[in-house]
Amino acid sequence: MPHARTACTYPTGGVYREVVEPERLVFTWADPGDPQDGAPVVTVTLEDLGERTRMVFHVDGIGGLPGDESVYDGWDSAFGELVEHLP
């Protein structure tokens, strides 16, 4: 799906390694067609806080820092888009 403001696309692929509804999702994250061995692993943990939900997002296997215009800023931008769709 193209980015709402830039129209850029960022194709990714991966394999789900763990799905624990409704609290945990673990998956590999790489370019489509790339080998999954050694691919970064994303873990998303959700915690029910009553009327809110805490999401903890962690990526292992690749670095990222604020302002890197890459991994960190890309995910930060994606979460910014997500927030626009939440109540």
Buried (B, 14 or more C-beta within 10 A) or exposed (E): EEEEEEEEEEEBBBEEEEEEEEEBBBBBBBEEEBEBEEBBBBBBBBEEEEEEEEEEEEBEEBEBEEEEEEBBBBBEBEEEEEEEEEE
